[in-house]
Amino acid sequence: MEEMLHVLPHDYHHNFPLNFWELCESMYLAFGIKIRKVNYSGNMYELVPILGLTYSGILDGNDERIILKIDIIIFVLSLIFTEGNRISEVDLTEKVKRWDVLAQSEHIHFEEAWKFIIEDLVREEYLTYLQIPNSDPACCEFLWGPRAHTETSKMKLVVHMAHPNGTYPKSYPELYEVALEAELGIEPGFLRKRGYCPKVSVNLFSPEKN
């Protein structure tokens, strides 16, 4: 934090701590990135990808749209999860078109965003793009790709979705059940049948560094 203060005009120093923590909150909510203090005796911080997504291979550091592209990845993965682990191409197209963040953006429009989804995210295996079996006329759908399953989890997404409302994952019982079953590697629907969900929890992240 001291290094950041050095580059700020003196008049801004008084409000900097508040502005800094507002920045931390925005980074968490928008990008799933936590700014965490490394050394409590000093002022060193690290960026921790809470969702686990690395974004490697799909984001160009010189691209001014990099922040919005991160938003798109999280938005699409969340949609697929909340829609039952798959979403049709038609439905995803309509939801992306109506997405407020994209509508208000001056740097990227629907056509570019859709190309990023259907080409870049599919190529890098964040998404799987398949034809729906026995569909007539032929329709396609999106699922989480192998890389999404490797880097993040449904439970981490539920935690991320609950945070803006100041709630807990269990505030979304149906999503929490699905996420918990995936976390524990058990049969879908098992917890609901047994009535275990309110009694079972799981440690999502590593303990904070001291």
C-alpha positions as protocol buffer text, in pm:
chain_id: "A"
residue {
  index: 1
  type: MET
  ca { x: 0 y: 0 z: 0 }
}
residue {
  index: 2
  type: GLU
  ca { x: 291 y: 235 z: 71 }
}
residue {
  index: 3
  type: GLU
  ca { x: 409 y: 203 z: -290 }
}
residue {
  index: 4
  type: MET
  ca { x: 64 y: 300 z: -411 }
}
residue {
  index: 5
  type: LEU
  ca { x: 57 y: 603 z: -185 }
}
residue {
  index: 6
  type: HIS
  ca { x: 386 y: 725 z: -333 }
}
residue {
  index: 7
  type: VAL
  ca { x: 229 y: 770 z: -677 }
}
residue {
  index: 8
  type: LEU
  ca { x: -82 y: 951 z: -547 }
}
residue {
  index: 9
  type: PRO
  ca { x: -108 y: 1327 z: -491 }
}
residue {
  index: 10
  type: HIS
  ca { x: -96 y: 1409 z: -121 }
}
residue {
  index: 11
  type: ASP
  ca { x: -456 y: 1536 z: -125 }
}
residue {
  index: 12
  type: TYR
  ca { x: -579 y: 1183 z: -197 }
}
residue {
  index: 13
  type: HIS
  ca { x: -395 y: 1010 z: 89 }
}
residue {
  index: 14
  type: HIS
  ca { x: -667 y: 1068 z: 348 }
}
residue {
  index: 15
  type: ASN
  ca { x: -937 y: 879 z: 153 }
}
residue {
  index: 16
  type: PHE
  ca { x: -707 y: 617 z: 7 }
}
residue {
  index: 17
  type: PRO
  ca { x: -777 y: 336 z: 260 }
}
residue {
  index: 18
  type: LEU
  ca { x: -1152 y: 356 z: 191 }
}
residue {
  index: 19
  type: ASN
  ca { x: -1100 y: 374 z: -185 }
}
residue {
  index: 20
  type: PHE
  ca { x: -858 y: 83 z: -168 }
}
residue {
  index: 21
  type: TRP
  ca { x: -1103 y: -145 z: 8 }
}
residue {
  index: 22
  type: GLU
  ca { x: -1379 y: -43 z: -233 }
}
residue {
  index: 23
  type: LEU
  ca { x: -1143 y: -150 z: -510 }
}
residue {
  index: 24
  type: CYS
  ca { x: -1089 y: -483 z: -333 }
}
residue {
  index: 25
  type: GLU
  ca { x: -1464 y: -540 z: -317 }
}
residue {
  index: 26
  type: SER
  ca { x: -1509 y: -452 z: -684 }
}
residue {
  index: 27
  type: MET
  ca { x: -1229 y: -688 z: -787 }
}
residue {
  index: 28
  type: TYR
  ca { x: -1394 y: -970 z: -593 }
}
residue {
  index: 29
  type: LEU
  ca { x: -1745 y: -911 z: -724 }
}
residue {
  index: 30
  type: ALA
  ca { x: -1658 y: -848 z: -1087 }
}
residue {
  index: 31
  type: PHE
  ca { x: -1366 y: -1082 z: -1149 }
}
residue {
  index: 32
  type: GLY
  ca { x: -1354 y: -1332 z: -864 }
}
residue {
  index: 33
  type: ILE
  ca { x: -1014 y: -1194 z: -761 }
}
residue {
  index: 34
  type: LYS
  ca { x: -936 y: -1132 z: -396 }
}
residue {
  index: 35
  type: ILE
  ca { x: -672 y: -881 z: -287 }
}
residue {
  index: 36
  type: ARG
  ca { x: -521 y: -1045 z: 18 }
}
residue {
  index: 37
  type: LYS
  ca { x: -264 y: -913 z: 261 }
}
residue {
  index: 38
  type: VAL
  ca { x: 44 y: -1133 z: 262 }
}
residue {
  index: 39
  type: ASN
  ca { x: 238 y: -989 z: 555 }
}
residue {
  index: 40
  type: TYR
  ca { x: 36 y: -842 z: 840 }
}
residue {
  index: 41
  type: SER
  ca { x: 343 y: -659 z: 973 }
}
residue {
  index: 42
  type: GLY
  ca { x: 383 y: -475 z: 643 }
}
residue {
  index: 43
  type: ASN
  ca { x: 179 y: -368 z: 343 }
}
residue {
  index: 44
  type: MET
  ca { x: 229 y: -642 z: 87 }
}
residue {
  index: 45
  type: TYR
  ca { x: -69 y: -781 z: -102 }
}
residue {
  index: 46
  type: GLU
  ca { x: -131 y: -1058 z: -353 }
}
residue {
  index: 47
  type: LEU
  ca { x: -404 y: -1117 z: -608 }
}
residue {
  index: 48
  type: VAL
  ca { x: -581 y: -1448 z: -546 }
}
residue {
  index: 49
  type: PRO
  ca { x: -815 y: -1591 z: -813 }
}
residue {
  index: 50
  type: ILE
  ca { x: -1093 y: -1712 z: -583 }
}
residue {
  index: 51
  type: LEU
  ca { x: -1274 y: -1885 z: -869 }
}
residue {
  index: 52
  type: GLY
  ca { x: -950 y: -2054 z: -972 }
}
residue {
  index: 53
  type: LEU
  ca { x: -974 y: -1939 z: -1334 }
}
residue {
  index: 54
  type: THR
  ca { x: -634 y: -1868 z: -1489 }
}
residue {
  index: 55
  type: TYR
  ca { x: -753 y: -1709 z: -1817 }
}
residue {
  index: 56
  type: SER
  ca { x: -423 y: -1822 z: -1971 }
}
residue {
  index: 57
  type: GLY
  ca { x: -419 y: -1822 z: -2350 }
}
residue {
  index: 58
  type: ILE
  ca { x: -736 y: -1618 z: -2399 }
}
residue {
  index: 59
  type: LEU
  ca { x: -650 y: -1274 z: -2266 }
}
residue {
  index: 60
  type: ASP
  ca { x: -405 y: -1036 z: -2431 }
}
residue {
  index: 61
  type: GLY
  ca { x: -245 y: -800 z: -2181 }
}
residue {
  index: 62
  type: ASN
  ca { x: -258 y: -521 z: -2442 }
}
residue {
  index: 63
  type: ASP
  ca { x: -631 y: -561 z: -2499 }
}
residue {
  index: 64
  type: GLU
  ca { x: -830 y: -280 z: -2334 }
}
residue {
  index: 65
  type: ARG
  ca { x: -1130 y: -516 z: -2326 }
}
residue {
  index: 66
  type: ILE
  ca { x: -956 y: -764 z: -2097 }
}
residue {
  index: 67
  type: ILE
  ca { x: -1175 y: -677 z: -1796 }
}
residue {
  index: 68
  type: LEU
  ca { x: -1496 y: -724 z: -1991 }
}
residue {
  index: 69
  type: LYS
  ca { x: -1374 y: -1055 z: -2130 }
}
residue {
  index: 70
  type: ILE
  ca { x: -1317 y: -1182 z: -1776 }
}
residue {
  index: 71
  type: ASP
  ca { x: -1675 y: -1074 z: -1700 }
}
residue {
  index: 72
  type: ILE
  ca { x: -1798 y: -1268 z: -2001 }
}
residue {
  index: 73
  type: ILE
  ca { x: -1626 y: -1590 z: -1891 }
}
residue {
  index: 74
  type: ILE
  ca { x: -1776 y: -1573 z: -1541 }
}
residue {
  index: 75
  type: PHE
  ca { x: -2119 y: -1472 z: -1677 }
}
residue {
  index: 76
  type: VAL
  ca { x: -2137 y: -1763 z: -1923 }
}
residue {
  index: 77
  type: LEU
  ca { x: -2009 y: -2026 z: -1679 }
}
residue {
  index: 78
  type: SER
  ca { x: -2260 y: -1904 z: -1419 }
}
residue {
  index: 79
  type: LEU
  ca { x: -2545 y: -1914 z: -1669 }
}
residue {
  index: 80
  type: ILE
  ca { x: -2466 y: -2271 z: -1771 }
}
residue {
  index: 81
  type: PHE
  ca { x: -2461 y: -2377 z: -1406 }
}
residue {
  index: 82
  type: THR
  ca { x: -2786 y: -2203 z: -1310 }
}
residue {
  index: 83
  type: GLU
  ca { x: -2961 y: -2335 z: -1621 }
}
residue {
  index: 84
  type: GLY
  ca { x: -2898 y: -2697 z: -1525 }
}
residue {
  index: 85
  type: ASN
  ca { x: -2539 y: -2746 z: -1643 }
}
residue {
  index: 86
  type: ARG
  ca { x: -2621 y: -2680 z: -2007 }
}
residue {
  index: 87
  type: ILE
  ca { x: -2775 y: -2400 z: -2211 }
}
residue {
  index: 88
  type: SER
  ca { x: -2892 y: -2397 z: -2572 }
}
residue {
  index: 89
  type: GLU
  ca { x: -2718 y: -2173 z: -2822 }
}
residue {
  index: 90
  type: VAL
  ca { x: -3044 y: -1986 z: -2879 }
}
residue {
  index: 91
  type: ASP
  ca { x: -3098 y: -1916 z: -2509 }
}
residue {
  index: 92
  type: LEU
  ca { x: -2738 y: -1812 z: -2450 }
}
residue {
  index: 93
  type: THR
  ca { x: -2749 y: -1578 z: -2749 }
}
residue {
  index: 94
  type: GLU
  ca { x: -3058 y: -1401 z: -2613 }
}
residue {
  index: 95
  type: LYS
  ca { x: -2919 y: -1374 z: -2260 }
}
residue {
  index: 96
  type: VAL
  ca { x: -2588 y: -1230 z: -2380 }
}
residue {
  index: 97
  type: LYS
  ca { x: -2773 y: -976 z: -2598 }
}
residue {
  index: 98
  type: ARG
  ca { x: -2980 y: -864 z: -2295 }
}
residue {
  index: 99
  type: TRP
  ca { x: -2685 y: -858 z: -2054 }
}
residue {
  index: 100
  type: ASP
  ca { x: -2663 y: -511 z: -1902 }
}
residue {
  index: 101
  type: VAL
  ca { x: -2284 y: -509 z: -1875 }
}
residue {
  index: 102
  type: LEU
  ca { x: -2246 y: -571 z: -2248 }
}
residue {
  index: 103
  type: ALA
  ca { x: -2521 y: -329 z: -2343 }
}
residue {
  index: 104
  type: GLN
  ca { x: -2347 y: -50 z: -2153 }
}
residue {
  index: 105
  type: SER
  ca { x: -1999 y: -123 z: -2287 }
}
residue {
  index: 106
  type: GLU
  ca { x: -1832 y: 112 z: -2534 }
}
residue {
  index: 107
  type: HIS
  ca { x: -1543 y: -124 z: -2604 }
}
residue {
  index: 108
  type: ILE
  ca { x: -1708 y: -446 z: -2716 }
}
residue {
  index: 109
  type: HIS
  ca { x: -2034 y: -525 z: -2890 }
}
residue {
  index: 110
  type: PHE
  ca { x: -2242 y: -840 z: -2914 }
}
residue {
  index: 111
  type: GLU
  ca { x: -2076 y: -969 z: -3232 }
}
residue {
  index: 112
  type: GLU
  ca { x: -1728 y: -950 z: -3077 }
}
residue {
  index: 113
  type: ALA
  ca { x: -1846 y: -1096 z: -2748 }
}
residue {
  index: 114
  type: TRP
  ca { x: -2017 y: -1385 z: -2925 }
}
residue {
  index: 115
  type: LYS
  ca { x: -1705 y: -1458 z: -3131 }
}
residue {
  index: 116
  type: PHE
  ca { x: -1503 y: -1464 z: -2808 }
}
residue {
  index: 117
  type: ILE
  ca { x: -1751 y: -1714 z: -2659 }
}
residue {
  index: 118
  type: ILE
  ca { x: -1797 y: -1949 z: -2949 }
}
residue {
  index: 119
  type: GLU
  ca { x: -1437 y: -1943 z: -3074 }
}
residue {
  index: 120
  type: ASP
  ca { x: -1191 y: -1852 z: -2799 }
}
residue {
  index: 121
  type: LEU
  ca { x: -1367 y: -2009 z: -2500 }
}
residue {
  index: 122
  type: VAL
  ca { x: -1446 y: -2326 z: -2697 }
}
residue {
  index: 123
  type: ARG
  ca { x: -1093 y: -2351 z: -2839 }
}
residue {
  index: 124
  type: GLU
  ca { x: -938 y: -2311 z: -2492 }
}
residue {
  index: 125
  type: GLU
  ca { x: -1186 y: -2570 z: -2353 }
}
residue {
  index: 126
  type: TYR
  ca { x: -1358 y: -2342 z: -2105 }
}
residue {
  index: 127
  type: LEU
  ca { x: -1674 y: -2434 z: -2296 }
}
residue {
  index: 128
  type: THR
  ca { x: -1791 y: -2743 z: -2482 }
}
residue {
  index: 129
  type: TYR
  ca { x: -2010 y: -2681 z: -2787 }
}
residue {
  index: 130
  type: LEU
  ca { x: -2224 y: -2977 z: -2895 }
}
residue {
  index: 131
  type: GLN
  ca { x: -2522 y: -3057 z: -3112 }
}
residue {
  index: 132
  type: ILE
  ca { x: -2827 y: -3148 z: -2904 }
}
residue {
  index: 133
  type: PRO
  ca { x: -2906 y: -3516 z: -2971 }
}
residue {
  index: 134
  type: ASN
  ca { x: -3214 y: -3583 z: -3188 }
}
residue {
  index: 135
  type: SER
  ca { x: -3285 y: -3210 z: -3232 }
}
residue {
  index: 136
  type: ASP
  ca { x: -3480 y: -3131 z: -3548 }
}
residue {
  index: 137
  type: PRO
  ca { x: -3394 y: -2884 z: -3683 }
}
residue {
  index: 138
  type: ALA
  ca { x: -3042 y: -2930 z: -3552 }
}
residue {
  index: 139
  type: CYS
  ca { x: -2964 y: -2716 z: -3245 }
}
residue {
  index: 140
  type: CYS
  ca { x: -2651 y: -2681 z: -3039 }
}
residue {
  index: 141
  type: GLU
  ca { x: -2580 y: -2623 z: -2671 }
}
residue {
  index: 142
  type: PHE
  ca { x: -2299 y: -2516 z: -2442 }
}
residue {
  index: 143
  type: LEU
  ca { x: -2163 y: -2700 z: -2138 }
}
residue {
  index: 144
  type: TRP
  ca { x: -1866 y: -2640 z: -1912 }
}
residue {
  index: 145
  type: GLY
  ca { x: -1551 y: -2757 z: -2085 }
}
residue {
  index: 146
  type: PRO
  ca { x: -1274 y: -2971 z: -1933 }
}
residue {
  index: 147
  type: ARG
  ca { x: -1068 y: -2666 z: -1840 }
}
residue {
  index: 148
  type: ALA
  ca { x: -1356 y: -2502 z: -1650 }
}
residue {
  index: 149
  type: HIS
  ca { x: -1404 y: -2822 z: -1449 }
}
residue {
  index: 150
  type: THR
  ca { x: -1031 y: -2834 z: -1376 }
}
residue {
  index: 151
  type: GLU
  ca { x: -981 y: -2471 z: -1274 }
}
residue {
  index: 152
  type: THR
  ca { x: -1299 y: -2391 z: -1083 }
}
residue {
  index: 153
  type: SER
  ca { x: -1604 y: -2559 z: -930 }
}
residue {
  index: 154
  type: LYS
  ca { x: -1978 y: -2510 z: -898 }
}
residue {
  index: 155
  type: MET
  ca { x: -1940 y: -2444 z: -527 }
}
residue {
  index: 156
  type: LYS
  ca { x: -1695 y: -2161 z: -585 }
}
residue {
  index: 157
  type: LEU
  ca { x: -1943 y: -2006 z: -826 }
}
residue {
  index: 158
  type: VAL
  ca { x: -2225 y: -2029 z: -570 }
}
residue {
  index: 159
  type: VAL
  ca { x: -2005 y: -1855 z: -315 }
}
residue {
  index: 160
  type: HIS
  ca { x: -1922 y: -1586 z: -570 }
}
residue {
  index: 161
  type: MET
  ca { x: -2290 y: -1539 z: -660 }
}
residue {
  index: 162
  type: ALA
  ca { x: -2394 y: -1511 z: -294 }
}
residue {
  index: 163
  type: HIS
  ca { x: -2134 y: -1253 z: -196 }
}
residue {
  index: 164
  type: PRO
  ca { x: -2292 y: -940 z: -357 }
}
residue {
  index: 165
  type: ASN
  ca { x: -2612 y: -991 z: -156 }
}
residue {
  index: 166
  type: GLY
  ca { x: -2427 y: -1051 z: 170 }
}
residue {
  index: 167
  type: THR
  ca { x: -2572 y: -1401 z: 186 }
}
residue {
  index: 168
  type: TYR
  ca { x: -2436 y: -1754 z: 209 }
}
residue {
  index: 169
  type: PRO
  ca { x: -2435 y: -2035 z: -49 }
}
residue {
  index: 170
  type: LYS
  ca { x: -2715 y: -2212 z: 141 }
}
residue {
  index: 171
  type: SER
  ca { x: -2937 y: -1913 z: 61 }
}
residue {
  index: 172
  type: TYR
  ca { x: -2960 y: -2076 z: -285 }
}
residue {
  index: 173
  type: PRO
  ca { x: -3062 y: -2426 z: -174 }
}
residue {
  index: 174
  type: GLU
  ca { x: -3108 y: -2589 z: -514 }
}
residue {
  index: 175
  type: LEU
  ca { x: -2779 y: -2456 z: -652 }
}
residue {
  index: 176
  type: TYR
  ca { x: -2605 y: -2536 z: -325 }
}
residue {
  index: 177
  type: GLU
  ca { x: -2724 y: -2897 z: -336 }
}
residue {
  index: 178
  type: VAL
  ca { x: -2600 y: -2943 z: -692 }
}
residue {
  index: 179
  type: ALA
  ca { x: -2268 y: -2777 z: -611 }
}
residue {
  index: 180
  type: LEU
  ca { x: -2218 y: -2976 z: -293 }
}
residue {
  index: 181
  type: GLU
  ca { x: -2291 y: -3306 z: -466 }
}
residue {
  index: 182
  type: ALA
  ca { x: -2031 y: -3218 z: -731 }
}
residue {
  index: 183
  type: GLU
  ca { x: -1784 y: -3116 z: -459 }
}
residue {
  index: 184
  type: LEU
  ca { x: -1829 y: -3444 z: -275 }
}
residue {
  index: 185
  type: GLY
  ca { x: -1842 y: -3652 z: -593 }
}
residue {
  index: 186
  type: ILE
  ca { x: -2176 y: -3814 z: -515 }
}
residue {
  index: 187
  type: GLU
  ca { x: -2479 y: -3897 z: -725 }
}
residue {
  index: 188
  type: PRO
  ca { x: -2694 y: -3599 z: -831 }
}
residue {
  index: 189
  type: GLY
  ca { x: -3010 y: -3579 z: -622 }
}
residue {
  index: 190
  type: PHE
  ca { x: -2865 y: -3788 z: -339 }
}
residue {
  index: 191
  type: LEU
  ca { x: -2866 y: -3509 z: -79 }
}
residue {
  index: 192
  type: ARG
  ca { x: -3221 y: -3405 z: -150 }
}
residue {
  index: 193
  type: LYS
  ca { x: -3347 y: -3762 z: -126 }
}
residue {
  index: 194
  type: ARG
  ca { x: -3170 y: -3810 z: 206 }
}
residue {
  index: 195
  type: GLY
  ca { x: -3244 y: -3463 z: 344 }
}
residue {
  index: 196
  type: TYR
  ca { x: -2874 y: -3420 z: 425 }
}
residue {
  index: 197
  type: CYS
  ca { x: -2806 y: -3088 z: 254 }
}
residue {
  index: 198
  type: PRO
  ca { x: -2874 y: -2855 z: 551 }
}
residue {
  index: 199
  type: LYS
  ca { x: -2642 y: -3066 z: 767 }
}
residue {
  index: 200
  type: VAL
  ca { x: -2345 y: -3096 z: 534 }
}
residue {
  index: 201
  type: SER
  ca { x: -2087 y: -2831 z: 452 }
}
residue {
  index: 202
  type: VAL
  ca { x: -1747 y: -2824 z: 287 }
}
residue {
  index: 203
  type: ASN
  ca { x: -1427 y: -2623 z: 320 }
}
residue {
  index: 204
  type: LEU
  ca { x: -1391 y: -2440 z: -11 }
}
residue {
  index: 205
  type: PHE
  ca { x: -1066 y: -2252 z: 10 }
}
residue {
  index: 206
  type: SER
  ca { x: -729 y: -2282 z: 173 }
}
residue {
  index: 207
  type: PRO
  ca { x: -690 y: -2107 z: 510 }
}
residue {
  index: 208
  type: GLU
  ca { x: -586 y: -1742 z: 500 }
}
residue {
  index: 209
  type: LYS
  ca { x: -216 y: -1681 z: 529 }
}
residue {
  index: 210
  type: ASN
  ca { x: -103 y: -1533 z: 858 }
}
